[in-house]
């Protein structure tokens, strides 16, 4: 699978779950073999680099979901 295919799959998954806070951790792991923080870091990079052909409102909403999920992880790490 090419890098572009992987990026497209990450974006497609994000769009599917954007209204549900980005999707369940288990589904992210099963689908991509990634911990959620790594998945959202990669999605953020795709969005930041403009590698996803998305309308601005969709890109902004996905970026907001990424920021929220990454912030949640930071809070969890601080609390440990």
mmJSON file of the N, C-alpha and C atoms, coordinates in Angstrom:
{"data_MODEL":{"atom_site":{
"group_PDB":["ATOM","ATOM","ATOM","ATOM","ATOM","ATOM","ATOM","ATOM","ATOM","ATOM","ATOM","ATOM","ATOM","ATOM","ATOM","ATOM","ATOM","ATOM","ATOM","ATOM","ATOM","ATOM","ATOM","ATOM","ATOM","ATOM","ATOM","ATOM","ATOM","ATOM","ATOM","ATOM","ATOM","ATOM","ATOM","ATOM","ATOM","ATOM","ATOM","ATOM","ATOM","ATOM","ATOM","ATOM","ATOM","ATOM","ATOM","ATOM","ATOM","ATOM","ATOM","ATOM","ATOM","ATOM","ATOM","ATOM","ATOM","ATOM","ATOM","ATOM","ATOM","ATOM","ATOM","ATOM","ATOM","ATOM","ATOM","ATOM","ATOM","ATOM","ATOM","ATOM","ATOM","ATOM","ATOM","ATOM","ATOM","ATOM","ATOM","ATOM","ATOM","ATOM","ATOM","ATOM","ATOM","ATOM","ATOM","ATOM","ATOM","ATOM","ATOM","ATOM","ATOM","ATOM","ATOM","ATOM","ATOM","ATOM","ATOM","ATOM","ATOM","ATOM","ATOM","ATOM","ATOM","ATOM","ATOM","ATOM","ATOM","ATOM","ATOM","ATOM","ATOM","ATOM","ATOM","ATOM","ATOM","ATOM","ATOM","ATOM","ATOM","ATOM","ATOM","ATOM","ATOM","ATOM","ATOM","ATOM","ATOM","ATOM","ATOM","ATOM","ATOM","ATOM","ATOM","ATOM","ATOM","ATOM","ATOM","ATOM","ATOM","ATOM","ATOM","ATOM","ATOM","ATOM","ATOM","ATOM","ATOM","ATOM","ATOM","ATOM","ATOM","ATOM","ATOM","ATOM","ATOM","ATOM","ATOM","ATOM","ATOM","ATOM","ATOM","ATOM","ATOM","ATOM","ATOM","ATOM","ATOM","ATOM","ATOM","ATOM","ATOM","ATOM","ATOM","ATOM","ATOM","ATOM","ATOM","ATOM","ATOM","ATOM","ATOM","ATOM","ATOM","ATOM","ATOM","ATOM","ATOM","ATOM","ATOM","ATOM","ATOM","ATOM","ATOM","ATOM","ATOM","ATOM","ATOM","ATOM","ATOM","ATOM","ATOM","ATOM","ATOM","ATOM","ATOM","ATOM","ATOM","ATOM","ATOM","ATOM","ATOM","ATOM","ATOM","ATOM","ATOM","ATOM","ATOM","ATOM","ATOM","ATOM","ATOM","ATOM","ATOM","ATOM","ATOM","ATOM","ATOM","ATOM","ATOM","ATOM","ATOM","ATOM","ATOM","ATOM","ATOM","ATOM","ATOM","ATOM"],
"id":[1,2,3,4,5,6,7,8,9,10,11,12,13,14,15,16,17,18,19,20,21,22,23,24,25,26,27,28,29,30,31,32,33,34,35,36,37,38,39,40,41,42,43,44,45,46,47,48,49,50,51,52,53,54,55,56,57,58,59,60,61,62,63,64,65,66,67,68,69,70,71,72,73,74,75,76,77,78,79,80,81,82,83,84,85,86,87,88,89,90,91,92,93,94,95,96,97,98,99,100,101,102,103,104,105,106,107,108,109,110,111,112,113,114,115,116,117,118,119,120,121,122,123,124,125,126,127,128,129,130,131,132,133,134,135,136,137,138,139,140,141,142,143,144,145,146,147,148,149,150,151,152,153,154,155,156,157,158,159,160,161,162,163,164,165,166,167,168,169,170,171,172,173,174,175,176,177,178,179,180,181,182,183,184,185,186,187,188,189,190,191,192,193,194,195,196,197,198,199,200,201,202,203,204,205,206,207,208,209,210,211,212,213,214,215,216,217,218,219,220,221,222,223,224,225,226,227,228,229,230,231,232,233,234,235,236,237,238,239,240],
"type_symbol":["N","C","C","N","C","C","N","C","C","N","C","C","N","C","C","N","C","C","N","C","C","N","C","C","N","C","C","N","C","C","N","C","C","N","C","C","N","C","C","N","C","C","N","C","C","N","C","C","N","C","C","N","C","C","N","C","C","N","C","C","N","C","C","N","C","C","N","C","C","N","C","C","N","C","C","N","C","C","N","C","C","N","C","C","N","C","C","N","C","C","N","C","C","N","C","C","N","C","C","N","C","C","N","C","C","N","C","C","N","C","C","N","C","C","N","C","C","N","C","C","N","C","C","N","C","C","N","C","C","N","C","C","N","C","C","N","C","C","N","C","C","N","C","C","N","C","C","N","C","C","N","C","C","N","C","C","N","C","C","N","C","C","N","C","C","N","C","C","N","C","C","N","C","C","N","C","C","N","C","C","N","C","C","N","C","C","N","C","C","N","C","C","N","C","C","N","C","C","N","C","C","N","C","C","N","C","C","N","C","C","N","C","C","N","C","C","N","C","C","N","C","C","N","C","C","N","C","C","N","C","C","N","C","C","N","C","C","N","C","C"],
"label_atom_id":["N","CA","C","N","CA","C","N","CA","C","N","CA","C","N","CA","C","N","CA","C","N","CA","C","N","CA","C","N","CA","C","N","CA","C","N","CA","C","N","CA","C","N","CA","C","N","CA","C","N","CA","C","N","CA","C","N","CA","C","N","CA","C","N","CA","C","N","CA","C","N","CA","C","N","CA","C","N","CA","C","N","CA","C","N","CA","C","N","CA","C","N","CA","C","N","CA","C","N","CA","C","N","CA","C","N","CA","C","N","CA","C","N","CA","C","N","CA","C","N","CA","C","N","CA","C","N","CA","C","N","CA","C","N","CA","C","N","CA","C","N","CA","C","N","CA","C","N","CA","C","N","CA","C","N","CA","C","N","CA","C","N","CA","C","N","CA","C","N","CA","C","N","CA","C","N","CA","C","N","CA","C","N","CA","C","N","CA","C","N","CA","C","N","CA","C","N","CA","C","N","CA","C","N","CA","C","N","CA","C","N","CA","C","N","CA","C","N","CA","C","N","CA","C","N","CA","C","N","CA","C","N","CA","C","N","CA","C","N","CA","C","N","CA","C","N","CA","C","N","CA","C","N","CA","C","N","CA","C","N","CA","C","N","CA","C","N","CA","C","N","CA","C","N","CA","C","N","CA","C"],
"label_alt_id":[null,null,null,null,null,null,null,null,null,null,null,null,null,null,null,null,null,null,null,null,null,null,null,null,null,null,null,null,null,null,null,null,null,null,null,null,null,null,null,null,null,null,null,null,null,null,null,null,null,null,null,null,null,null,null,null,null,null,null,null,null,null,null,null,null,null,null,null,null,null,null,null,null,null,null,null,null,null,null,null,null,null,null,null,null,null,null,null,null,null,null,null,null,null,null,null,null,null,null,null,null,null,null,null,null,null,null,null,null,null,null,null,null,null,null,null,null,null,null,null,null,null,null,null,null,null,null,null,null,null,null,null,null,null,null,null,null,null,null,null,null,null,null,null,null,null,null,null,null,null,null,null,null,null,null,null,null,null,null,null,null,null,null,null,null,null,null,null,null,null,null,null,null,null,null,null,null,null,null,null,null,null,null,null,null,null,null,null,null,null,null,null,null,null,null,null,null,null,null,null,null,null,null,null,null,null,null,null,null,null,null,null,null,null,null,null,null,null,null,null,null,null,null,null,null,null,null,null,null,null,null,null,null,null,null,null,null,null,null,null],
"label_comp_id":["UNK","UNK","UNK","UNK","UNK","UNK","UNK","UNK","UNK","UNK","UNK","UNK","UNK","UNK","UNK","UNK","UNK","UNK","UNK","UNK","UNK","UNK","UNK","UNK","UNK","UNK","UNK","UNK","UNK","UNK","UNK","UNK","UNK","UNK","UNK","UNK","UNK","UNK","UNK","UNK","UNK","UNK","UNK","UNK","UNK","UNK","UNK","UNK","UNK","UNK","UNK","UNK","UNK","UNK","UNK","UNK","UNK","UNK","UNK","UNK","UNK","UNK","UNK","UNK","UNK","UNK","UNK","UNK","UNK","UNK","UNK","UNK","UNK","UNK","UNK","UNK","UNK","UNK","UNK","UNK","UNK","UNK","UNK","UNK","UNK","UNK","UNK","UNK","UNK","UNK","UNK","UNK","UNK","UNK","UNK","UNK","UNK","UNK","UNK","UNK","UNK","UNK","UNK","UNK","UNK","UNK","UNK","UNK","UNK","UNK","UNK","UNK","UNK","UNK","UNK","UNK","UNK","UNK","UNK","UNK","UNK","UNK","UNK","UNK","UNK","UNK","UNK","UNK","UNK","UNK","UNK","UNK","UNK","UNK","UNK","UNK","UNK","UNK","UNK","UNK","UNK","UNK","UNK","UNK","UNK","UNK","UNK","UNK","UNK","UNK","UNK","UNK","UNK","UNK","UNK","UNK","UNK","UNK","UNK","UNK","UNK","UNK","UNK","UNK","UNK","UNK","UNK","UNK","UNK","UNK","UNK","UNK","UNK","UNK","UNK","UNK","UNK","UNK","UNK","UNK","UNK","UNK","UNK","UNK","UNK","UNK","UNK","UNK","UNK","UNK","UNK","UNK","UNK","UNK","UNK","UNK","UNK","UNK","UNK","UNK","UNK","UNK","UNK","UNK","UNK","UNK","UNK","UNK","UNK","UNK","UNK","UNK","UNK","UNK","UNK","UNK","UNK","UNK","UNK","UNK","UNK","UNK","UNK","UNK","UNK","UNK","UNK","UNK","UNK","UNK","UNK","UNK","UNK","UNK","UNK","UNK","UNK","UNK","UNK","UNK"],
"label_asym_id":["A","A","A","A","A","A","A","A","A","A","A","A","A","A","A","A","A","A","A","A","A","A","A","A","A","A","A","A","A","A","A","A","A","A","A","A","A","A","A","A","A","A","A","A","A","A","A","A","A","A","A","A","A","A","A","A","A","A","A","A","A","A","A","A","A","A","A","A","A","A","A","A","A","A","A","A","A","A","A","A","A","A","A","A","A","A","A","A","A","A","A","A","A","A","A","A","A","A","A","A","A","A","A","A","A","A","A","A","A","A","A","A","A","A","A","A","A","A","A","A","A","A","A","A","A","A","A","A","A","A","A","A","A","A","A","A","A","A","A","A","A","A","A","A","A","A","A","A","A","A","A","A","A","A","A","A","A","A","A","A","A","A","A","A","A","A","A","A","A","A","A","A","A","A","A","A","A","A","A","A","A","A","A","A","A","A","A","A","A","A","A","A","A","A","A","A","A","A","A","A","A","A","A","A","A","A","A","A","A","A","A","A","A","A","A","A","A","A","A","A","A","A","A","A","A","A","A","A","A","A","A","A","A","A","A","A","A","A","A","A"],
"label_entity_id":["1","1","1","1","1","1","1","1","1","1","1","1","1","1","1","1","1","1","1","1","1","1","1","1","1","1","1","1","1","1","1","1","1","1","1","1","1","1","1","1","1","1","1","1","1","1","1","1","1","1","1","1","1","1","1","1","1","1","1","1","1","1","1","1","1","1","1","1","1","1","1","1","1","1","1","1","1","1","1","1","1","1","1","1","1","1","1","1","1","1","1","1","1","1","1","1","1","1","1","1","1","1","1","1","1","1","1","1","1","1","1","1","1","1","1","1","1","1","1","1","1","1","1","1","1","1","1","1","1","1","1","1","1","1","1","1","1","1","1","1","1","1","1","1","1","1","1","1","1","1","1","1","1","1","1","1","1","1","1","1","1","1","1","1","1","1","1","1","1","1","1","1","1","1","1","1","1","1","1","1","1","1","1","1","1","1","1","1","1","1","1","1","1","1","1","1","1","1","1","1","1","1","1","1","1","1","1","1","1","1","1","1","1","1","1","1","1","1","1","1","1","1","1","1","1","1","1","1","1","1","1","1","1","1","1","1","1","1","1","1"],
"label_seq_id":[1,1,1,2,2,2,3,3,3,4,4,4,5,5,5,6,6,6,7,7,7,8,8,8,9,9,9,10,10,10,11,11,11,12,12,12,13,13,13,14,14,14,15,15,15,16,16,16,17,17,17,18,18,18,19,19,19,20,20,20,21,21,21,22,22,22,23,23,23,24,24,24,25,25,25,26,26,26,27,27,27,28,28,28,29,29,29,30,30,30,31,31,31,32,32,32,33,33,33,34,34,34,35,35,35,36,36,36,37,37,37,38,38,38,39,39,39,40,40,40,41,41,41,42,42,42,43,43,43,44,44,44,45,45,45,46,46,46,47,47,47,48,48,48,49,49,49,50,50,50,51,51,51,52,52,52,53,53,53,54,54,54,55,55,55,56,56,56,57,57,57,58,58,58,59,59,59,60,60,60,61,61,61,62,62,62,63,63,63,64,64,64,65,65,65,66,66,66,67,67,67,68,68,68,69,69,69,70,70,70,71,71,71,72,72,72,73,73,73,74,74,74,75,75,75,76,76,76,77,77,77,78,78,78,79,79,79,80,80,80],
"pdbx_PDB_ins_code":[null,null,null,null,null,null,null,null,null,null,null,null,null,null,null,null,null,null,null,null,null,null,null,null,null,null,null,null,null,null,null,null,null,null,null,null,null,null,null,null,null,null,null,null,null,null,null,null,null,null,null,null,null,null,null,null,null,null,null,null,null,null,null,null,null,null,null,null,null,null,null,null,null,null,null,null,null,null,null,null,null,null,null,null,null,null,null,null,null,null,null,null,null,null,null,null,null,null,null,null,null,null,null,null,null,null,null,null,null,null,null,null,null,null,null,null,null,null,null,null,null,null,null,null,null,null,null,null,null,null,null,null,null,null,null,null,null,null,null,null,null,null,null,null,null,null,null,null,null,null,null,null,null,null,null,null,null,null,null,null,null,null,null,null,null,null,null,null,null,null,null,null,null,null,null,null,null,null,null,null,null,null,null,null,null,null,null,null,null,null,null,null,null,null,null,null,null,null,null,null,null,null,null,null,null,null,null,null,null,null,null,null,null,null,null,null,null,null,null,null,null,null,null,null,null,null,null,null,null,null,null,null,null,null,null,null,null,null,null,null],
"Cartn_x":[0.852,0.0,0.904,0.574,1.395,1.082,1.981,1.792,0.506,0.244,-0.981,-2.21,-2.185,-3.321,-3.548,-2.466,-2.566,-3.128,-2.632,-3.146,-4.62,-5.021,-6.442,-7.291,-6.791,-7.535,-7.663,-6.599,-6.645,-7.69,-7.691,-8.657,-10.075,-10.249,-11.589,-12.14,-11.313,-11.728,-12.104,-11.269,-11.534,-12.863,-13.138,-14.405,-15.588,-15.43,-16.507,-16.845,-15.818,-15.991,-15.927,-15.86,-15.638,-16.739,-17.935,-19.043,-19.068,-18.193,-18.163,-16.782,-16.202,-14.924,-13.777,-13.846,-12.729,-12.732,-13.659,-13.769,-13.198,-13.64,-13.184,-11.709,-11.011,-9.6,-9.41,-10.303,-10.185,-10.278,-11.192,-11.344,-10.12,-9.553,-8.338,-7.217,-7.058,-5.984,-6.192,-7.414,-7.694,-7.522,-7.979,-7.928,-6.517,-5.756,-4.453,-3.257,-3.512,-2.405,-1.634,-2.319,-1.7,-2.427,-1.648,-2.272,-2.994,-4.08,-4.843,-4.016,-3.107,-2.323,-1.473,-0.952,-0.155,-1.047,-2.225,-3.175,-3.528,-3.86,-4.247,-3.059,-1.864,-0.673,-0.479,-0.664,-0.531,-1.626,-2.845,-3.944,-3.658,-3.192,-2.861,-1.794,-0.773,0.26,-0.302,-1.198,-1.834,-2.601,-3.363,-4.149,-3.238,-2.195,-1.276,-0.525,-0.21,0.545,-0.334,-1.649,-2.56,-2.642,-2.317,-2.329,-3.71,-4.701,-6.066,-6.903,-7.565,-8.422,-9.768,-9.821,-11.025,-11.472,-12.771,-13.294,-12.793,-12.615,-12.076,-12.856,-14.196,-14.921,-14.678,-14.557,-14.3,-12.895,-11.92,-10.541,-10.435,-11.128,-11.099,-11.721,-12.834,-13.483,-12.597,-11.942,-11.049,-9.839,-9.324,-8.201,-8.612,-9.849,-10.363,-10.462,-10.934,-11.013,-9.603,-8.637,-7.247,-6.73,-6.901,-6.403,-7.031,-8.331,-9.026,-8.48,-8.35,-7.88,-6.429,-5.592,-4.196,-4.087,-4.924,-4.949,-5.411,-6.399,-6.875,-5.738,-4.926,-3.796,-2.797,-2.514,-1.576,-2.07,-3.362,-3.945,-3.817,-4.053,-3.925,-2.49,-1.519,-0.119,0.294,-0.207,0.108,-0.472,-1.658,-2.329,-1.722,-0.811,-0.232,0.887],
"Cartn_y":[-1.171,0.0,1.242,2.202,3.408,4.376,5.322,6.333,7.12,7.444,8.187,7.374,6.07,5.213,5.218,5.111,5.117,6.452,7.542,8.858,8.98,8.49,8.539,7.72,6.557,5.728,6.418,7.083,7.81,8.922,9.667,10.764,10.212,9.153,8.559,8.088,7.447,6.998,8.204,9.238,10.449,11.085,11.142,11.734,10.896,9.585,8.685,8.925,9.188,9.299,10.722,11.73,13.101,13.594,13.17,13.596,12.839,11.846,10.994,11.044,12.226,12.475,11.649,11.339,10.689,9.179,8.573,7.118,6.445,5.223,4.465,4.068,4.109,3.709,2.317,1.395,0.014,-0.063,0.68,0.673,1.269,2.294,2.895,1.866,1.172,0.191,-0.972,-1.49,-2.632,-2.245,-1.064,-0.634,-0.296,0.392,0.91,0.304,-0.433,-0.97,0.12,1.219,2.377,2.692,3.177,3.736,5.02,5.373,6.554,7.835,8.069,9.301,9.356,8.203,8.175,8.404,7.793,8.005,9.492,10.147,11.553,12.465,12.067,12.824,12.754,11.566,11.415,12.175,12.086,12.826,14.322,14.815,16.237,16.638,15.8,16.089,16.134,15.215,15.2,16.504,16.906,18.143,19.367,19.4,20.54,20.697,19.573,19.613,19.84,19.886,20.089,18.884,17.694,16.482,15.852,16.465,15.944,16.96,16.487,17.366,17.505,18.429,18.619,20.069,20.263,21.615,22.177,23.476,24.121,23.794,23.86,23.55,22.115,21.176,19.778,19.66,20.262,20.219,20.847,21.949,22.617,21.73,21.103,20.219,19.035,18.438,17.317,17.764,18.941,19.472,19.69,20.112,20.305,18.974,17.946,16.61,16.131,16.32,15.919,16.622,17.919,18.7,18.201,17.938,17.457,16.108,15.174,13.832,13.854,14.648,14.742,15.417,16.399,17.082,16.109,15.275,14.267,13.361,12.945,12.062,12.774,14.04,14.803,14.899,15.117,15.207,13.861,12.785,11.452,11.189,11.6,11.382,12.203,13.408,14.263,13.683,13.09,12.531,11.231,10.644,9.35,9.536],
"Cartn_z":[0.0,0.0,0.0,-0.83,-0.924,0.217,0.381,1.424,1.175,-0.083,-0.421,-0.07,-0.351,0.002,1.514,2.259,3.718,4.211,3.654,4.043,3.716,2.559,2.185,3.141,3.55,4.5,5.852,6.29,7.556,7.483,6.397,6.226,6.097,5.343,5.187,6.533,7.331,8.661,9.516,9.462,10.247,9.856,8.573,8.116,8.581,8.551,8.996,10.469,11.286,12.726,13.262,12.391,12.872,13.803,13.616,14.488,15.813,15.934,17.124,17.787,17.835,18.506,17.932,16.654,15.984,15.97,16.667,16.648,17.88,18.114,19.279,19.153,20.27,20.292,19.694,20.03,19.567,18.043,17.448,15.995,15.307,15.91,15.358,15.372,16.496,16.602,15.641,15.579,14.707,13.24,12.861,11.463,11.009,11.852,11.423,12.152,13.218,13.999,14.726,15.017,15.667,16.963,17.928,19.118,18.682,19.33,18.918,18.824,19.776,19.714,18.441,18.007,16.774,15.561,15.562,14.465,14.353,15.469,15.413,15.095,15.485,15.107,13.593,13.024,11.567,10.83,11.325,10.699,10.746,11.87,11.998,10.974,10.809,9.821,8.402,8.081,6.76,6.548,7.55,7.45,7.372,8.203,8.225,6.908,6.272,5.018,3.792,4.004,2.881,1.963,2.483,1.665,1.523,2.104,2.0,1.23,0.212,-0.585,0.123,1.076,1.881,1.818,1.905,2.05,3.37,3.419,4.606,5.88,5.872,7.118,7.602,6.681,7.06,7.635,6.987,7.471,8.857,9.066,10.367,11.44,11.113,12.09,12.425,11.419,11.684,12.506,12.225,13.006,14.462,14.666,16.022,16.754,16.064,16.661,17.034,16.125,16.406,17.653,17.699,18.834,20.133,20.096,21.288,21.74,20.813,21.171,21.641,21.006,21.431,22.798,23.042,24.341,25.428,25.115,26.076,26.507,25.563,25.873,26.753,26.439,27.27,28.707,28.882,30.227,30.934,30.224,30.812,31.255,30.443,30.786,32.002,32.092,33.226,34.515,34.402,35.569,36.079,35.328,35.759,36.724],
"occupancy":[1.0,1.0,1.0,1.0,1.0,1.0,1.0,1.0,1.0,1.0,1.0,1.0,1.0,1.0,1.0,1.0,1.0,1.0,1.0,1.0,1.0,1.0,1.0,1.0,1.0,1.0,1.0,1.0,1.0,1.0,1.0,1.0,1.0,1.0,1.0,1.0,1.0,1.0,1.0,1.0,1.0,1.0,1.0,1.0,1.0,1.0,1.0,1.0,1.0,1.0,1.0,1.0,1.0,1.0,1.0,1.0,1.0,1.0,1.0,1.0,1.0,1.0,1.0,1.0,1.0,1.0,1.0,1.0,1.0,1.0,1.0,1.0,1.0,1.0,1.0,1.0,1.0,1.0,1.0,1.0,1.0,1.0,1.0,1.0,1.0,1.0,1.0,1.0,1.0,1.0,1.0,1.0,1.0,1.0,1.0,1.0,1.0,1.0,1.0,1.0,1.0,1.0,1.0,1.0,1.0,1.0,1.0,1.0,1.0,1.0,1.0,1.0,1.0,1.0,1.0,1.0,1.0,1.0,1.0,1.0,1.0,1.0,1.0,1.0,1.0,1.0,1.0,1.0,1.0,1.0,1.0,1.0,1.0,1.0,1.0,1.0,1.0,1.0,1.0,1.0,1.0,1.0,1.0,1.0,1.0,1.0,1.0,1.0,1.0,1.0,1.0,1.0,1.0,1.0,1.0,1.0,1.0,1.0,1.0,1.0,1.0,1.0,1.0,1.0,1.0,1.0,1.0,1.0,1.0,1.0,1.0,1.0,1.0,1.0,1.0,1.0,1.0,1.0,1.0,1.0,1.0,1.0,1.0,1.0,1.0,1.0,1.0,1.0,1.0,1.0,1.0,1.0,1.0,1.0,1.0,1.0,1.0,1.0,1.0,1.0,1.0,1.0,1.0,1.0,1.0,1.0,1.0,1.0,1.0,1.0,1.0,1.0,1.0,1.0,1.0,1.0,1.0,1.0,1.0,1.0,1.0,1.0,1.0,1.0,1.0,1.0,1.0,1.0,1.0,1.0,1.0,1.0,1.0,1.0,1.0,1.0,1.0,1.0,1.0,1.0],
"B_iso_or_equiv":[0.0,0.0,0.0,0.0,0.0,0.0,0.0,0.0,0.0,0.0,0.0,0.0,0.0,0.0,0.0,0.0,0.0,0.0,0.0,0.0,0.0,0.0,0.0,0.0,0.0,0.0,0.0,0.0,0.0,0.0,0.0,0.0,0.0,0.0,0.0,0.0,0.0,0.0,0.0,0.0,0.0,0.0,0.0,0.0,0.0,0.0,0.0,0.0,0.0,0.0,0.0,0.0,0.0,0.0,0.0,0.0,0.0,0.0,0.0,0.0,0.0,0.0,0.0,0.0,0.0,0.0,0.0,0.0,0.0,0.0,0.0,0.0,0.0,0.0,0.0,0.0,0.0,0.0,0.0,0.0,0.0,0.0,0.0,0.0,0.0,0.0,0.0,0.0,0.0,0.0,0.0,0.0,0.0,0.0,0.0,0.0,0.0,0.0,0.0,0.0,0.0,0.0,0.0,0.0,0.0,0.0,0.0,0.0,0.0,0.0,0.0,0.0,0.0,0.0,0.0,0.0,0.0,0.0,0.0,0.0,0.0,0.0,0.0,0.0,0.0,0.0,0.0,0.0,0.0,0.0,0.0,0.0,0.0,0.0,0.0,0.0,0.0,0.0,0.0,0.0,0.0,0.0,0.0,0.0,0.0,0.0,0.0,0.0,0.0,0.0,0.0,0.0,0.0,0.0,0.0,0.0,0.0,0.0,0.0,0.0,0.0,0.0,0.0,0.0,0.0,0.0,0.0,0.0,0.0,0.0,0.0,0.0,0.0,0.0,0.0,0.0,0.0,0.0,0.0,0.0,0.0,0.0,0.0,0.0,0.0,0.0,0.0,0.0,0.0,0.0,0.0,0.0,0.0,0.0,0.0,0.0,0.0,0.0,0.0,0.0,0.0,0.0,0.0,0.0,0.0,0.0,0.0,0.0,0.0,0.0,0.0,0.0,0.0,0.0,0.0,0.0,0.0,0.0,0.0,0.0,0.0,0.0,0.0,0.0,0.0,0.0,0.0,0.0,0.0,0.0,0.0,0.0,0.0,0.0,0.0,0.0,0.0,0.0,0.0,0.0],
"pdbx_formal_charge":[null,null,null,null,null,null,null,null,null,null,null,null,null,null,null,null,null,null,null,null,null,null,null,null,null,null,null,null,null,null,null,null,null,null,null,null,null,null,null,null,null,null,null,null,null,null,null,null,null,null,null,null,null,null,null,null,null,null,null,null,null,null,null,null,null,null,null,null,null,null,null,null,null,null,null,null,null,null,null,null,null,null,null,null,null,null,null,null,null,null,null,null,null,null,null,null,null,null,null,null,null,null,null,null,null,null,null,null,null,null,null,null,null,null,null,null,null,null,null,null,null,null,null,null,null,null,null,null,null,null,null,null,null,null,null,null,null,null,null,null,null,null,null,null,null,null,null,null,null,null,null,null,null,null,null,null,null,null,null,null,null,null,null,null,null,null,null,null,null,null,null,null,null,null,null,null,null,null,null,null,null,null,null,null,null,null,null,null,null,null,null,null,null,null,null,null,null,null,null,null,null,null,null,null,null,null,null,null,null,null,null,null,null,null,null,null,null,null,null,null,null,null,null,null,null,null,null,null,null,null,null,null,null,null,null,null,null,null,null,null],
"auth_seq_id":[1,1,1,2,2,2,3,3,3,4,4,4,5,5,5,6,6,6,7,7,7,8,8,8,9,9,9,10,10,10,11,11,11,12,12,12,13,13,13,14,14,14,15,15,15,16,16,16,17,17,17,18,18,18,19,19,19,20,20,20,21,21,21,22,22,22,23,23,23,24,24,24,25,25,25,26,26,26,27,27,27,28,28,28,29,29,29,30,30,30,31,31,31,32,32,32,33,33,33,34,34,34,35,35,35,36,36,36,37,37,37,38,38,38,39,39,39,40,40,40,41,41,41,42,42,42,43,43,43,44,44,44,45,45,45,46,46,46,47,47,47,48,48,48,49,49,49,50,50,50,51,51,51,52,52,52,53,53,53,54,54,54,55,55,55,56,56,56,57,57,57,58,58,58,59,59,59,60,60,60,61,61,61,62,62,62,63,63,63,64,64,64,65,65,65,66,66,66,67,67,67,68,68,68,69,69,69,70,70,70,71,71,71,72,72,72,73,73,73,74,74,74,75,75,75,76,76,76,77,77,77,78,78,78,79,79,79,80,80,80],
"auth_comp_id":["UNK","UNK","UNK","UNK","UNK","UNK","UNK","UNK","UNK","UNK","UNK","UNK","UNK","UNK","UNK","UNK","UNK","UNK","UNK","UNK","UNK","UNK","UNK","UNK","UNK","UNK","UNK","UNK","UNK","UNK","UNK","UNK","UNK","UNK","UNK","UNK","UNK","UNK","UNK","UNK","UNK","UNK","UNK","UNK","UNK","UNK","UNK","UNK","UNK","UNK","UNK","UNK","UNK","UNK","UNK","UNK","UNK","UNK","UNK","UNK","UNK","UNK","UNK","UNK","UNK","UNK","UNK","UNK","UNK","UNK","UNK","UNK","UNK","UNK","UNK","UNK","UNK","UNK","UNK","UNK","UNK","UNK","UNK","UNK","UNK","UNK","UNK","UNK","UNK","UNK","UNK","UNK","UNK","UNK","UNK","UNK","UNK","UNK","UNK","UNK","UNK","UNK","UNK","UNK","UNK","UNK","UNK","UNK","UNK","UNK","UNK","UNK","UNK","UNK","UNK","UNK","UNK","UNK","UNK","UNK","UNK","UNK","UNK","UNK","UNK","UNK","UNK","UNK","UNK","UNK","UNK","UNK","UNK","UNK","UNK","UNK","UNK","UNK","UNK","UNK","UNK","UNK","UNK","UNK","UNK","UNK","UNK","UNK","UNK","UNK","UNK","UNK","UNK","UNK","UNK","UNK","UNK","UNK","UNK","UNK","UNK","UNK","UNK","UNK","UNK","UNK","UNK","UNK","UNK","UNK","UNK","UNK","UNK","UNK","UNK","UNK","UNK","UNK","UNK","UNK","UNK","UNK","UNK","UNK","UNK","UNK","UNK","UNK","UNK","UNK","UNK","UNK","UNK","UNK","UNK","UNK","UNK","UNK","UNK","UNK","UNK","UNK","UNK","UNK","UNK","UNK","UNK","UNK","UNK","UNK","UNK","UNK","UNK","UNK","UNK","UNK","UNK","UNK","UNK","UNK","UNK","UNK","UNK","UNK","UNK","UNK","UNK","UNK","UNK","UNK","UNK","UNK","UNK","UNK","UNK","UNK","UNK","UNK","UNK","UNK"],
"auth_asym_id":["A","A","A","A","A","A","A","A","A","A","A","A","A","A","A","A","A","A","A","A","A","A","A","A","A","A","A","A","A","A","A","A","A","A","A","A","A","A","A","A","A","A","A","A","A","A","A","A","A","A","A","A","A","A","A","A","A","A","A","A","A","A","A","A","A","A","A","A","A","A","A","A","A","A","A","A","A","A","A","A","A","A","A","A","A","A","A","A","A","A","A","A","A","A","A","A","A","A","A","A","A","A","A","A","A","A","A","A","A","A","A","A","A","A","A","A","A","A","A","A","A","A","A","A","A","A","A","A","A","A","A","A","A","A","A","A","A","A","A","A","A","A","A","A","A","A","A","A","A","A","A","A","A","A","A","A","A","A","A","A","A","A","A","A","A","A","A","A","A","A","A","A","A","A","A","A","A","A","A","A","A","A","A","A","A","A","A","A","A","A","A","A","A","A","A","A","A","A","A","A","A","A","A","A","A","A","A","A","A","A","A","A","A","A","A","A","A","A","A","A","A","A","A","A","A","A","A","A","A","A","A","A","A","A","A","A","A","A","A","A"],
"auth_atom_id":["N","CA","C","N","CA","C","N","CA","C","N","CA","C","N","CA","C","N","CA","C","N","CA","C","N","CA","C","N","CA","C","N","CA","C","N","CA","C","N","CA","C","N","CA","C","N","CA","C","N","CA","C","N","CA","C","N","CA","C","N","CA","C","N","CA","C","N","CA","C","N","CA","C","N","CA","C","N","CA","C","N","CA","C","N","CA","C","N","CA","C","N","CA","C","N","CA","C","N","CA","C","N","CA","C","N","CA","C","N","CA","C","N","CA","C","N","CA","C","N","CA","C","N","CA","C","N","CA","C","N","CA","C","N","CA","C","N","CA","C","N","CA","C","N","CA","C","N","CA","C","N","CA","C","N","CA","C","N","CA","C","N","CA","C","N","CA","C","N","CA","C","N","CA","C","N","CA","C","N","CA","C","N","CA","C","N","CA","C","N","CA","C","N","CA","C","N","CA","C","N","CA","C","N","CA","C","N","CA","C","N","CA","C","N","CA","C","N","CA","C","N","CA","C","N","CA","C","N","CA","C","N","CA","C","N","CA","C","N","CA","C","N","CA","C","N","CA","C","N","CA","C","N","CA","C","N","CA","C","N","CA","C","N","CA","C","N","CA","C","N","CA","C","N","CA","C","N","CA","C"],
"pdbx_PDB_model_num":[1,1,1,1,1,1,1,1,1,1,1,1,1,1,1,1,1,1,1,1,1,1,1,1,1,1,1,1,1,1,1,1,1,1,1,1,1,1,1,1,1,1,1,1,1,1,1,1,1,1,1,1,1,1,1,1,1,1,1,1,1,1,1,1,1,1,1,1,1,1,1,1,1,1,1,1,1,1,1,1,1,1,1,1,1,1,1,1,1,1,1,1,1,1,1,1,1,1,1,1,1,1,1,1,1,1,1,1,1,1,1,1,1,1,1,1,1,1,1,1,1,1,1,1,1,1,1,1,1,1,1,1,1,1,1,1,1,1,1,1,1,1,1,1,1,1,1,1,1,1,1,1,1,1,1,1,1,1,1,1,1,1,1,1,1,1,1,1,1,1,1,1,1,1,1,1,1,1,1,1,1,1,1,1,1,1,1,1,1,1,1,1,1,1,1,1,1,1,1,1,1,1,1,1,1,1,1,1,1,1,1,1,1,1,1,1,1,1,1,1,1,1,1,1,1,1,1,1,1,1,1,1,1,1,1,1,1,1,1,1]
}}}
